[in-house]
Amino acid sequence: MDPAVEPIPRSLGQRIADARGAKSKAELARAVGVDTKTVYRWEHDKAEPGSSQIDPLARALGVSIIWLLTGEGEGPIELQPTGTDDV
């Protein structure tokens, strides 16, 4: 790629669709606690996830919240489970 050419920024919906990969819309919807139609609307930039859905969405997709919201920083990452203590 020519370094003088800036890449076209991807929308939030495009990042969600890209990160979803082989996971179905129904699987993602269940993981986040929304309807499949909601995932469709997010991916087509017809709606955006609410503030309470951002963390579960990022976790379900295996991406950082910053990357999900801005496209900057870490893309897909391996997340540690929350709510567990090593005892």
C-alpha positions as CSV (number, residue, x, y, z in Angstrom):
1,M,0.0,0.0,0.0
2,D,1.2,3.5,-0.8
3,P,2.2,5.1,2.5
4,A,0.8,8.5,1.3
5,V,-2.7,7.0,0.9
6,E,-4.7,7.0,4.1
7,P,-6.8,3.8,4.6
8,I,-10.6,4.4,4.5
9,P,-11.9,4.3,8.1
10,R,-14.2,1.4,8.8
11,S,-17.5,2.1,10.5
12,L,-18.5,0.7,13.8
13,G,-20.9,-1.7,12.0
14,Q,-18.1,-2.9,9.7
15,R,-15.9,-3.5,12.7
16,I,-18.6,-5.6,14.4
17,A,-19.2,-7.6,11.2
18,D,-15.5,-8.1,10.7
19,A,-14.9,-9.2,14.3
20,R,-17.9,-11.5,14.3
21,G,-16.1,-13.7,11.7
22,A,-17.7,-17.2,11.5
23,K,-19.9,-16.6,14.5
24,S,-23.6,-16.3,13.5
25,K,-25.6,-13.2,14.2
26,A,-27.8,-15.3,16.5
27,E,-24.8,-16.5,18.5
28,L,-23.6,-12.9,18.9
29,A,-27.0,-11.7,19.8
30,R,-27.4,-14.4,22.6
31,A,-23.9,-13.5,24.0
32,V,-24.8,-9.8,24.2
33,G,-28.5,-10.3,25.2
34,V,-30.1,-8.7,22.2
35,D,-32.3,-9.7,19.3
36,T,-30.7,-11.0,16.1
37,K,-32.3,-8.0,14.3
38,T,-30.4,-5.7,16.6
39,V,-27.0,-7.2,15.5
40,Y,-28.1,-6.8,11.9
41,R,-28.9,-3.1,12.5
42,W,-25.5,-2.6,14.2
43,E,-23.7,-4.2,11.3
44,H,-25.5,-2.1,8.7
45,D,-25.0,1.1,10.7
46,K,-28.7,1.6,11.2
47,A,-28.2,1.6,15.0
48,E,-25.4,1.6,17.6
49,P,-25.0,-0.5,20.7
50,G,-26.0,1.2,23.9
51,S,-23.5,2.0,26.6
52,S,-24.5,-1.1,28.6
53,Q,-23.9,-3.3,25.6
54,I,-20.4,-2.2,24.6
55,D,-18.5,-4.3,27.2
56,P,-20.5,-7.5,26.5
57,L,-20.2,-6.9,22.8
58,A,-16.4,-6.4,22.9
59,R,-16.0,-9.5,25.0
60,A,-18.2,-11.6,22.7
61,L,-16.2,-10.4,19.7
62,G,-12.8,-10.8,21.4
63,V,-11.8,-7.2,20.8
64,S,-10.9,-4.3,23.0
65,I,-13.5,-1.6,23.7
66,I,-11.2,1.0,22.2
67,W,-10.8,-0.9,19.0
68,L,-14.6,-1.6,18.8
69,L,-15.5,2.1,19.2
70,T,-12.6,3.8,17.3
71,G,-10.9,1.2,15.2
72,E,-7.6,2.1,16.9
73,G,-5.5,-0.1,19.1
74,E,-5.9,-3.8,19.7
75,G,-8.2,-5.6,17.4
76,P,-9.1,-9.2,18.3
77,I,-7.6,-10.1,21.6
78,E,-7.8,-13.1,24.0
79,L,-9.9,-12.0,27.0
80,Q,-9.7,-13.5,30.5
81,P,-13.0,-14.5,32.1
82,T,-14.3,-12.0,34.6
83,G,-15.8,-12.7,38.0
84,T,-13.4,-15.5,38.8
85,D,-10.7,-15.6,41.4
86,D,-7.7,-17.9,41.5
87,V,-8.2,-19.5,44.9
